[in-house]
Amino acid sequence: MVNEDRMRHTFEDLVKIDAPSKGEREVCDYLKKKLRALGAAKITEDNNGSVNGGNSGNLIAVFNANTEGLPSIALTAHMDCVENCRGIEPVLEDGVYRSKGDTVLGGDDKAGVAAILEGLALMKETYIPHGKVTVIFTVQEEIGLCGSSSIEEKYISGIDFGYTLDGDGAAGSAYTAGPSEYTLDFTCKGIAAHAGMAPEKGTNAIAMAGLGISLCPTGRIDDETTCNIGLIEGGTAVNIVPDRCVVHCEARSRNDEKLEALVAKMEAALKEAAAKFPEGSLEIKKEKTYDSFCIKDTDPALQLFRAACAEAGYRVTAGPSGGGSDANWFGTKGFPSLLVGVGMTDFHTNRESLKVKDLYEAGDLVYHIIEAESHFAGH
């Protein structure tokens, strides 16, 4: 049922448009034209066209219900790509898309965007009964879910549940839970001194940080909890005792009690280290960047997804994720959203690839999600 030529052209058009985080304007304008052509009743760009200093707002389009009693659903994906996404040349060989050059492919998340557009086109062409469909294309997902965290809630009120097309795995793959996350910055402060002439006059901030790191939990803590020490900045020259070192970390868990306990252990480790450097000091900055989400087996979002997969012939695989996505913030902002696979592999790297079969099936599944709404009258 998918128009394969149309879907390939849409995907290729999208990945050829440069869309780094904070630079989504061109792809946003492209999508506005597509949504108008599909007959959206209302198209809005929130935050006065700029989120977090970027050149575009989140794009929200509404397709009014044509049948009463059906749920109001959202279909979401993000417009931006990780860096190294400029000048992408997609190449389709042996049924697989890859980038021609030293760039990512951009299937994360242009595959999700293309799937939504194709599902909407099929919805219009087949005149199926459907409830209200709200399409949300967010900005700046890749740099901290900035778009979904900033979305104006007036544009998403009344949505019963949604689907965030931004996961790995073929059609039928879904992620029913995702973790909360903290980011932490530990700034170790020491005293600068000449490393050869008077090292005893200095207090080594890097040594303080190193001791703290050695005491800090890291890696996989348990099946739902992780911790990563990801970036260290410090020192000015090899002949100067460093007076400053910053350790950037993150902690995630799908269990909020475990997360709070882990963050407390991380703070205690750095404080213990700092105490051994009495002439130094420690500053801690922590921020909870997003809350966890959880879709239960009995939730309508998963029930409708299972019904759509059954009709389309896709095997359902559902389980938790260790990553954050816009689904986290949509749950916080007012509607539960199931994170759905669109086939991308090795995303965030130059090895990224996407089977064209998975692309087609992602679009087909979006259509079947909308079509399966008729089974949920009065739900």
N, C-alpha and C positions, 0 to 999 in steps of 0.2 A: 504493500500500500504506500510505503514511503516513496516519494519522488527522488530517486537516487541522484539524478543529475542536479536537481535543485539543491539538494542537501550538500553535495560536494562543493558546488559553487559558493553556497553560503559560507560553509566552513572555511574554504580557501580565501574568500574575500575577508573574512574576519581575522584570520591569523596574519594576513598581510598588512593589516592596519596596526601600526605601532600603538601599544596601549600599556605602557608601564604604569605602575601605581602613581596617582596624581596627574597622569597624562592621558586620560580616557576620552577626551573630548571628541576625537574623530570617530571612534567606535560608537560613542553615545549618539552622535548625529546620524550615523549609518543606521543604528537600531531604531531611532525615531522614524525614519523613512519606512523601514520594514514594518514597524508596528502600525503606522498609518495605513499602509497598503493592506494589512491584514484586517483592518476595520476596527481597531481599538476605539472604544467609546471615549476614553480620556487618556491622555499621555501627559505625565508630569515629571519634571526634574526637581528634586527637593533641595533643601538647603541653599536656595537661591543660586543654584548652579555651581556650588563649590563646597566640597567637604574637605576639612583639614588642610586648607591651602591648595587643593588640587584644582584642575580646570574643568571639573564636571561634578554634578551631583548624582545621586542615585536616580535611576530611571524607573518610573512606575507606570504601567499601562493597565487599564481596566477593560475587560471584555464582559459586558453585561450578561446576566443569566438569560437564557431563552426558555427556561422551564422552571416552574416554581417547585420549592421543596427540596432542591438539591444543595449540597454543601457548597460553601464559598471557599475555594482553594487558591493557594498561591503557588506559582512556579518561579523558582529563583536560580540565578547563576551570577557570577561576577565578571565584570568587563576587563579587569586588569590582569596582567601576567607578571611573573617574576622578572627581574632585570635580565639582560641579555636576550631581550625580546624584540629588538629593533632590526628591521630589515629581514624578517622571517620569509624564507622561500620554502613553501611546503612541497614535498615530493611524494607522489603516490607510486609505490613500486610493490608488486606482488601482494596487493591488497592491504598495504600498511603505509600510513603517513609517517614521514620523518621530515626533519628540517634539512635543507640542502647544505646550509653553512654551519658556522659555529654559534648557533643560537638554540634556544628552546624551540619546540614546535608551537607551543601556545594552546595545545589542547586543554590545558588547565587555565582558563575554563571556557575557551571558545567552543569546545565540544558541547558543554552544557548549554551555552547560548544557542548554538545551532540546533540542538535537539529540541529546545523549547520553541524556536521559530518554526521548525518543521511540524511539531505537534499541533501548533496553532493553525498552520496552513491546512493540515488535514482536517482539523475540527471545522474550519470554515467550508472546506470543499465537500464534506460529507453531511453537513447540516445536522450533526448529532445533537441531542438534548444535553444541555450542560448548565451547571450553576454559574455563579459569578467567578471569573478567573482573573486573578491579579498577577501580573507578571512583574517581577522585580529584578532588575539588573543593577547590581551594586558596584561601587568603586572601592579601590584600596583594600581589597580582601587580603592581598598578599603581604601587606605591611602591618597587619594587626587587626583585621576585621573592622577597619575604620568606617567603611560605608554602612554596614549593617548596624554597627553600634550607634551611628549618628542618624539613622533613618527617622524621619518625622513620623511619629506614631499615628497621626491623623490619617495618613495614607494607607495604613494597614489595619485599621480598625474594622472589625466585622469578619475578618478571615477566620475560618474554622480550623484549618490546618494547611500545611504546605509541603512542598518537595524542593529540596535544594540539590540541583544537578551539578555536583562538584566532587564526586567520589571516584575512586578507582574501582575496577571490577566491571564486568560486562552487564548487560541488561538483566535485571533481577537482583543485582547486588544492592544492599541497603545497609546503612549504619544507624542503629537504633539508639546509640548513646555516644556522647562525647564528653571529654573531661573539662573541668574548670582549670584555669591557669593563673599562676602568679608569675610576674617577672620581678627579679630582684637585682639591684645594683649595690654592691658593697664597695665603698670607697675607703681604702686604707691610706692613711696619711702618716708620713714619717718626717724626717728632717734631712735635708740635702747636705752633702759634704763632699769634699774631694776624695775620690775613691783610693788614690794613691798616697796623698799627703796626710789626710786626717779622717780615715774611715770611721774611727771610734767616735767622732763628733756627729756622725749621721745615724739615722734610724731608717732602716731599709723597708720601705713600704711593700716592695715586691716579696721580700721574705715573709712579712706579715701575711700578705695575701696567700703565699704558697702554703704556709702552715695552716691557714684557715681552710684552704682547698683540701688539704690532706685529711682534715677532720670532718669534712662535709660529705654527707651522703650524695651519691651520684649514680646515674644510670637507671636501670629498671629496679624499682623498689619492690613492687609486686605486680600482679597481673593488671592492675588498674591505675598504677601510680608510677610516675617517672620524674627524674630530676636531671638537669643538664647544666654543667658549667661551660658556657659556650664561647665566651670572649673575655680576653684579659688585655687591659691597656695600662701601660706604666713605663716610667723611666724616660730619661731624655738623652743620655749618653752613657757609654760603658765606663767612663771615668768619673761618673757622678753617682753617689749613693742616692737611689730614687726616693723622692719624698711623696710620691703619689702612685697608687695602683688601683684600678677599678676592675672589679670582677662582675661580669654580667651573667646572670643565671636565670633559669626558668624552672618551675615545678608544676606538674600536672597530675590530676587524679579525677576519676569519675566519682570518688567518694570525698565529699567536702571535709569530713572529719580527718581523714587521712592526709588530705592536702594541708590543712591547717597545722597538723602535727609535724609534717615534713618541713614546712616553711619555718616553724619554730626551731627545729633541729638545725636547719641551715644557718639561721641567725645565731643560735647558740655556738655553733662551730666557729664562726668568724669572730664572735665576741671573745671566745676563749683564746683564740690566737692573738687578738688585739691586746688582751690583758698581759701577754708576755712581752709586750713592747710598751712599757709605761710612758715613754716620751712620745709615743704615737697616739693616733686616735682612729676611730672607725665611724663612718656614716653609713646608714642603711636606708635605701629607698626601695619600697616595695609597692606593687600595684596589682590588684586583681584585674586581669585583662578581660576575662569573660567567665561566665558561669557555665556549668555543665548542662547538657540536655539529655532527656531520656524519653524514648517512645516505647510504650508498653505494648505487649502483644494484642491487648484488647482495644488499643487506641484506634479511632477511625482512620488515621493516616496510614497505619500499617495494614489495616484490614482492606482498605481501598487499593493499596499497592499490591497486596497479595491477589486480589480479584483481578486487577489489570494484568498481572503477570500470568495468571492462569488462563485468561482469555487469549493472551498473545503467545502463550507457549514458552514462557521463560521460567527457569527454575529459580526460586527465591533463595537467596543466602542472606541472612540478616544477623548482625552481631555488632558489638561495640567498636568504636574507633579510639585511637590514641591521639588524634589530632583535633585541632579547632577548625571550625568552619562558620559560615554565616548562619547555619542552623542553630548554633549556640545563642547568638544574639536575637534571632527571631523568636526563640522560645522565651527569652527574657522580655522582649518587647511586646509579646502578646499572642503569638500563635505557635503551636508546635510544628516543627518541620523535620521531615525525614531526609537524611542525607543519602543521595542516590548515586550509584555508579554510572559512569558514562564511558568507561573503557580505557581511559588514559593510563599509560604506564611510564615509569621512570620520569615522572614530571619533576620540574625544578632542575632538570639537568639537560645537557645537550644530547643525551641519548633518548629523550622523550619520543614516544611513538604512540600511534593510535591505529588500530585496525579499522578499516573503512566499514567492515561488517558491524563492528561495535557502535560506530557512529550512527549507521542506519537504524540499528535496533534501539539506540537511545531515543531517537526521534519517534520511532514506532511506539515505544513504551510511553512516552509523554502523551501521545494520542490516546492510547488505551487507558491511561489514568483518567483523562477527561471523559472518555466514553464510558468507563466503568462507574462514573458518578451516578448514572441512572439507577444503579442497584442500591443507592444510599438515600433514596427519597425519604425525607422525614427523619433521617438518622440524627 
